[in-house]
Amino acid sequence: MRSFGSLGRRFGWLWAAYAVSAYGTWLGFGAFSFIAIRVLHASAAEVAAMSAAGLAVGALAAVPVGPWVEFRRKRPVMITMDLVRFGALVSIPVGYAFGVLSMAQLVCVSIVLAAANIAFTAASGAFLKSLVAPGDLLTANARFESTTWSASVVCPTVGGAAIGLFGPVVTIAADAVSYLLSALGVTSIGGPEPAPAGPSARPSLAGLAEGWRHILRHRPLRRLFLNSVVVNGLIMAGEAPLAVLMLGELGFPAWQYGLAFAVPCVGGLVGSRLARPLSARFGSATVLRVFGALRCVWPLGLVLVGPGLPGLLVVIAVELVLIVCCSIFNPVMATYRLQAVDHDRVSRVLAAWSVTSTAARAVLIAVWGVLATATSPRWALGFAGVLLLVAPFLLPVGVKDDRTAATVG
């Protein structure tokens, strides 16, 4: 574990747990949509409804979680959420094996995953802030970002091939096992953990409201929050129409669908490594504004997707430039978000952020599913791309650059 350098052995275990979970998640990329479309013969509206319902109800269930997590030790929460996600996912191959898999089960699993993801994010963000020095936060977040994209380079293509060879639920089973391994990694971190920020508290909406209040009172954080919610929501809204367009109307096989999203993820490795040096040279505020705006430009190009190799190359090109911009923007934004929040509010802020983002994605996914059914998947993708062009106006403006690579003024 000495290879983790100044971040230490304990961060090494956290990073390892994150890595195995990320690899499992990307191995199962698109698996829910694939099962819904190819096994359960769902329409674009049904695929979108499945995703939207899971996210919406999961976000609602997670509303009281933020304050509850704030006042508990974070590692036990993270381990519990990993085990919950393992149990939910492993039920899908079991249901498939017994011939009882249904859209209702996929929705229920989506709900559990959404709520558990929010709780895990709230706990892990607070734990990371207590684990590494403030000056190392950007390095840590960049490593997480790099790991995510390295997983996404290989795993979707491998997952698509595995589905073709072994059946539609094999990657979901692998994803389930990855959460079990993640729980073991978090357990292995060891060492002391700071005491909770205050006395035990029952889950409550009032507690989470403190997270929202902190975000809304902090002008740069508020603008980053609104931009993130809108951009991530609109990008995700196009996922179901694009899946239906490629897997249904255009007839791409599963391995090509996976390849279209795996190859561009090489850009994520490049971008995540550039985040810190770019922030050091130009200032983190400039990085957030420039790459936050650039990531909104490219999704409109997905309307040009056609059949065969030319269509595949269009998806690869669009996703490549989008991912480079996102992988530079994301760790800088995540670092600033942690530094802008006092330690005793981190879990509530992260939970409020995640709940809002998840709920917004749910609404937009549902709306775009209806739009794709009423018009066409291509029209739905185009409309999302046009709206994204407005999102850069939500980014922070008039903020002084700080070339420490750590703060936004």
Summary of the structure (lengths in Angstrom):
residues: 409
radius of gyration: 20.2
end to end distance: 35.2
largest distance: 59.9
contacts: 1571
relative contact order: 0.17
helix: 82%
strand: 0%
